[in-house]
Amino acid sequence: MTDSTVSLPPVAVVARDDPNDEPRGYHLELHRDDADGLDALIAHVDVADAHAILRWYDGDEWRLIEHRVQKRLADGSTLLARFDVTQREQQRERAGRDDAYWRAVLRNGHESIAVVEPVGLTITHASQQLSSLLGVDTERLRGSRAVWHVDPRDLPEVRRLIVRAASTAGPHSAEVRLRRPAAPPIWMEAVLSDATADPAVQAYVLNLREIGDRKAAEEQLRSSEHLFRMLVHHLADGAFVVDAAGRIAFVSERAAEAMGRTTESLRGALVPLVESPEGLELVSHDMTANPAPLTLLPAEVRGPNGRWFHLMGHDLRDDPIVSGWMVVIRDITDGRVRVERLRREAEQDPLTALWNRRGLEARAAEHLENGRSVGLGYLDLNGFKVVNDTYGHATGDALLCSVASRLRRCVRPGDEVARFGGDEFVIAFIDLPSGAELVEMTNRVVESISGQYSTDQGIVEIGVSAGWSVANHEVDVAEALAKADYRMYEQKRRQ
C-alpha cells in the first residue's frame, strides 16, 4: 500500500440472481454505470487476483475504489476488500499527460538520457540516442528497470550510486558497463541527478556518456607510471593533485582553465577553493591561507569565469606514489542551463512570456516562506472576446501581448505578473503593508491597462474587472487566488 492508496473496510455483497432486478444493497452506493462491473467481478470470484476499479459515492464526492475478491462466504455472499485509489489514478492521469511532452523532448535530443522513478528504478522515459547506443527499442526501454541493463559485475557500483543520491545532494557519477543484445557490454559514465523535488520531473535524471574508448586507453596504459594511470582513470574534464601540505602538485590544462589560471602558476599554490554564503567557489587569485577543505567534496562549484563545475575528491593519501588528494573537475554548466530552461518553460506562458499559474503559485509560495506578504490582484479583460471573435485569434493574441507589456510597466520591481490563460491575468504584489493599499494598487493597474489599444485592425478598447485577496500564514496561495477570482467575477457581474 502506498501513500496514494487508502484501505477501506471490507464489504460483503450478494450478487443479483436476476440481472433485470433493480440493484440492491451495496449496488446503490456505486455509480449507475459501474453496477454491472460489480456483478462481473463477483461472477469471477474464482479467478486469481480478480479486481475492478469502480466509482463509489462516500457521501461528499465520487471516489475511485479498487475492489478485490477475497472469498465466497458461507451465506453465498462475496467478501470484497476495498482500497481508495483516487489519488493514485489521478497521478497516473497526470503522468499520462506529461508523457507526450517528455517523449518529444527526449526523441529530439542528442544525448543519452533516461528518466528513472526512485521506487523500483523503472525507466519512464529514454532518449533515442540511448536507445540506439544500447540497441534496444525505446518502447522496450520504457517500463524496464534500469538495473536490468547493467552488467552484473557493476551492480554494487550502481547500488552505491543510488545510496549517495538518496543521502547527499548531487549530481553523483559512476562508471558502469551496460549490456547490449548480441554485443559486448559498453562502458558508460552515469551521472545521476535527483529531480524528485522538481514538479516538472519528480524522478531521477540519468545522463550517460560513452567512455569505451577511454577505458580501452586505460587498459593499454596499465604498465605506465602509476600516477599517470590514476589520472587517466579518473579524468573527465580536468584534474589536479593536492599534496599532504595542501598545495597543488599536479594540474591538467583543463583544470587550470576552469580556475582561470595557467598550469605553471598553480603548481605549488594552495587550492583556490573558498567557502561563501552561496556555497563553494573557485577563485582566480592566489590563496594565502585557509582554503576550503577537500572533505567537503563532492560539490557543485561556481568558477571565476561564471561557469559551474562538479568537483569530485579522491583521497589517495595512502597511495605511496600519489600521497595526496586527486580532484576531478567536470564542467556542468550546459546541464544546469538545460534544467533551468526546462523548469522555466514549465512555469512560463508561451504567448506573453509571463509566469503561468504554476510559476506564479511557486513564486508566491516562496515569498511567503521567506516571511514576506503577498497581495493578489486577479484581472479579467472586458471586451476581449468581441475583439477575438471579430478580428481573429492573431489580433487577439497581439492584444494580449500588449496588455502584458503594460502590466510589466505599471507594477513595481519585485512584483510577479502572470497570465492564467485566456484573458485572465494575476499580479502578486510583494510586501504591501495593508489590504487597503492592495486595493489601491489593484485599481491603479486597472486604470493603466484599461482603454484603447492599437492593433492591425485599428483601435480597439477594452475594460478590466478585478478582484483581490491576501495570502499569509493563515490563507495559502490557492485559497487567496480563489477569493480574488470570486471577487473579480462579482465585480464583472455587477458591471
N, C-alpha and C positions, 0 to 999 in steps of 0.2 A: 504493500500500500504506500502511495506517495502522498506528498503534501496536497496534490490536486485531486485525491480520491478520498472520500469520506464514507466510512462504513455506516450503514443504516440497520435498524433491527430487521431480522429475517421476517418473512411473512409466508403463511401457508395459504395457498389458493386452490379452490376447487374449479376444475375445468368445466366448461359448459357442455352438457351432453348433446344439446341441440344447438347448432350454430345460429339458428334463426331466432333463438331466445334473446331477450334483452340482456345485456351484461349485468352481472350481479357482483356484489361484494367489492373486492379489490379492483375489478374492472372499472368501476365508476370513478376511481381516483386517477386513472390513466387518460391520456389524450384519446379522443374518439378514434382517431386513425391508427392508434397503436394497440387497440384491444385485440385485433387479430394476431398481432405479433406476440402477445402474451399467450394466446391459445396455441400458436405454433411452437413456442418454447416449451410449454407443458407437454405437448404431443411428442417432443423429442427428449423426454425425461431420461431415457436410457442411453442417449448419445453422450459420449465423454466430452466434458468441458462445454456443454450446451449453455449458451448465454445470449442475451439480446439487450440492446440499449433502447429504453422506452421513455417516453415523456410522462412525467408524474407531477401532479399539482400538490404542492406542500402547504397550501392554504394562502400563500402570498404570490407565488410565481411558478411557472413551469420549470422543472429541473430535468436534467438528463440522468437517468438512473440505469446502471448496468445490473441486470438480473441474471443470476447464475443458479442453475438447478442443483440442489443439494441431495434430496432423496424423496422417494414416494412414502408418505406416511400411511399408517395402518387404516386410517379412515378414508383413504382414497384421494386425499389432498396432496398437493406437491409443495414441498418446502423450498422457498427461494431465498438465496442470500442477495442482499441489495447493497449497491455502492453508488454514492453520488459522484458522478464523473463529469459534472457540468464544467468545472474549471478545466479539467484535463482536455475535454473535447474542444472547448473554446481556444485553448492553447494550440491544439492541433490545427484548428481552422486558421488561426493567425499565422502559424508556421507555414501552412499551405499558401497563404497569400504572399509571404516573403520568399517562397521557393523560387518563383519565376524571376524575381529580382536577383537573387544570389546566382542562379544558373546563368543568367545573362552576363553578370559581372565576370564570373569565372570562365565562361565559354570564350569570352573575348580577351581574356588576359594572356600574358606571355610568360607567366611564372607558374611554378609547380606549387599550388596552394590547396590545402584541404581544410574544411571547417569541421570540427570534431566535437561531438557532445561530451561534456565532462563525465556523465554517468554512462558507463559501458564503452566509452571511446568509440562511438559509432560515427562514421563519416556521413555527414548530412549533405555536404557539397564538395565537389572536387573539380579542379580546373582541367581543361582539355590538355594542357601541357603535361600535367601529372599523369593523366590517362595514357597519353602517347608514350611517356617515358617508361611506365610500368607495363605497357602492352595489355592494359585491361580497359574494357569499355567503361565510359563514365557512369552509365547507369548501373553497372555491376559494382563500381566503387561505392556509389551512394548506397547507404544501408549496411555496408560491410563494416566490421570492426577494424580499426586501424592496426591493431597488433597482428591481425591475420597476414598482413603484407610485410611484416618484419621477419628477417632471418632469425631463427630460434637462438642463435649464438648471441644476438644483440638484445634480446628481451630484457635482461637485467638492466641494461643501459636505458631502455625505454621506461622501465619502472622508476629508475632514479630520476629521470626527466620529469615524469608525472608528479613524483613526490615534491621535487623542487618547485614545480609550477603551482602546486596546491599550498605550499607553505611560505614561499617568498615571492616578492614582486619580480617580474621577468622583463623582457623575454628570456627564456632559457634555451640552450642549444645542446645538441648531442649528435654524434656521428654514428649512423647505423646503416646496415645493409638491408635493402628492400628486395623481396622476392619478386620474380617475374616468371610468367608461364613460359616454359620451354626455353629459358635463357638464364645465364648466370645471375646471381644477385648483384645489385648495383649499389655502390656506396653513395650515401646522401648525407648532407648536413641538414639536420632538422632543427628549426628554430620555433619554439612553442611560445605563443603569446596568449595570456589569459584575458579574453574579452568577454567573460561571462557577465561582468557588470555593465557592459555596454548594451543598452536596449536594442540597438540595431543588429547586434551579433548574438549575444548570450551563449557563447561557446568558446572553445579553444580555436585559435587560428594557427595552423601549422604551415610554415614556409619551408620548402625543401629545395636544396641546391645540390646538383650532381657534383660529386668530388672524386669520381672514379679515377680520373687522370692524376689527381694529386696523390691519391692512395697508391697508385702504381708507382709514382715517382718516389714515394716514401720507401717502398719495398726495395727499389734499386739503390737507395742511399743508406741502407741499414749498416753497411760496412764503413760508412764515412764517420767523420768526427761526431761525438755524441751530442754536443750542444747544437750543432747544425741539424742533426736528425730531429731533435726535440722541437726546434723552431719550425722546421718544415711540417712536423706532425700537427702542431697547433696553429700554424699560421693561417689567418683568414685574410684580413686586410692589412694587418701590421702587427708587430710585436716588439716588446723591449724586455730586457732582463735587468732586475734590480738586485744588487749585491747585499750582503749582510749589513753593510753600513747605510743602506737606504739610498744608494746612488746608482745611476743607470750605468750598467756595464756594457750593454749592447742595445742598439736600437735600429730597427729597419727603416728604410726610406719612407714607407707609407705611415709608420707610426710617427716619425718625425714630422711629416707633413700634417698629420692630424693635430699635433701640438704646436703647429706654426713655427717650427724651428728646423735647423739643419741637424744632421746626424752628428757632425763634429761638435756643435755647441751643446748637445745633450749628453754626450758621453762624459761621465764623471759628475754630472749635475744631480741634485735632488729631484725626485719625481715632481713635475709641476702639476700636482693634483691637490686641489683645495676643497674644503667644505664651505658651503654658502647656504643661506636660508632656502634657496631653490634646490639644493642638492649638491652633488659633486660637480666640479668644473675642472677642465684642463685649461691652464693659463699659458701664455706665450713667454712670460718673463721668468727670470731665474728665481728659484726659491732659496731663501737664506736659512729657513728653519721650518720645522713642523709641517711637513706635507701630510695630506690625509693618509691614514693607514690603509695598506692594501687589503687588510682583512675586511674592509667594507665592500669589496668586490664579491660577486659581480654586481654591476650597476650600469644604468644608462647615464651618460655624462655629456654635458654640453662642452663643445670645444671653442677655442678662441676665434675660429672663423664662422661661428654661428651654426655649425653642423652638429649633429648628435652622433655619439658613438656608444657602442656596447663594450664595456671592459670586463674581461674575464681573467681572474688571477689564479695562477697555478703555483702552489707552494712547493718548490723544489729545493728547499734549503738543505734537505738531507742528501740530495744528489751530489756525489763527490766532484763532479765537473761543473754543474750549474751553480750550486751553493747559493741559491737566492730565489727570488720570485720571478716567474715569467708572466707577463701581462699581454694578453691578446686583444687587439683593438679591431672592432668591426664598425664600419660606417652604416648607421641605421636611419639616416635622415630621410631617404626616399620612402622607407616603410612607414615612418611616423607621419609623413606628409600624406601618404595614401590613406592611412587610417583616419587622419583628421579630415581629409576630403570626404570619405565615405560617411563619417559622422555628421559633417556639415550638410551634405546632400540629404541625409535622412531628416534633418531638422530645418530645412530651408524651403520656402515656397519657390518653385522653379520659375514662376512668371515674374514676380516682383523682387526676388532675392531678399525678401523679409523673412523673419522666422515663420515657420508654420506652427500649428498648435503644439506639437511635441517640443519644438525648440523653445517656444515661449514658456511653456509649463516648466521645462527644465531650468531655464534661466531664472524664472520667478522663484522656484523652489530653492535654488542655490542662494539667491539673495536672502530668503527667509532663514535658511540655515546659518547664514552669516550674521543674523541678528538685525537685518535691515527691514524696513517697512516696504510693502508693495501695494500700491493702489492700482486697480484695473479699470480701464475705460473701454467699453465694448461699443463699437461703432458699426452702423449698417447704412449703406447708401440708399437714399430715396431717389427713384427715377432711373436707376441704373438699368433695370430690366427693360424699360422702354428704349433706352439707347441701344442696348444689346440686341433686342428684337428688331428694331427699326434699321439699324446700320450694320449689323452683323457682329460676329464674335471678334474679328480683328480690331474693329473700332472699340468694342467693349474692353478688350484686353489692354489696348493702348490707354484707355481712360483709367483702368485700374492701376497701371504703372504710373500715370500722372498723379493719382491720388496718393500712391505710396511715396512718391518724391516729395509731395507737400508735407506728408506726415513726418518724414525724416527731418525736414527743415524746421518744423514747428515744435518738436519735442526737445527736451534738454539732453545734453550729453550724458550718457549713462542710462537713459530710459530705454526700454526694449519695445520694439514695434513688430507686429506680426499680422499676417493675413491668414484667416482661418478657413478660407475657401469662399467661392462666390464673391459677394461684395461685402463681406464682414471683415473688419479689422479690429485689432485689440492693441492697446498700449498699456505697458506695465510701467507706471510711474514709481521710481525708486526714491525712498526717503522723503515722502511727503509727510509733514507733521500732523495733518488732521484730515478728516473726511471732508470738511468744508473746502479745504484747498484742493482736494482731489476733484470735487465737483467743479470748482472754478477752472482748474487746468483742463478738465474734460470739455467744458463749454468753450474754452479758448480754442481747443483743437477743432471742435465742431465748426466754429466760426471761420477758422483758417481754411478748412478743406471744403466747406460748402460754397456753392456759387458756380461760376462759369468756367468751362474748360474748352480749349481749342483742340479740335480733332480733324482728321482728314475729311470729315463730312460737315465741317463747320463748327459753330459754337454750340455746346450743349450745357445744360445746367442741371446740377444735382443738389439734393439736400442730404442731411445726415440725421439719423436718430441715434441716441446714445444712452447707455446705462453705465453705472459704475458700482464698484464694490471694493472692499479692503480685505486683503489676505494677511493673516497674522498667525500667532501660535495657536489660536482657537479655531480659525477658519482657514482650511487649506486652500490651495490654488484652485483645484477643481470646483470646490463649493463656491468660492468667490466668483469664478467665471460664470457659474450657473446663475448666481444672483445678479451679476451685471447684465447677463443675457436677458434675464427676465425683465429687468428694469428697462432695457432698451426696447423690448417688444411692447411693454406697456406704453412707453412714450410713442412708439410707432403707431399703436392702436388709437391713441388719443389725437393724433395729428389728422 
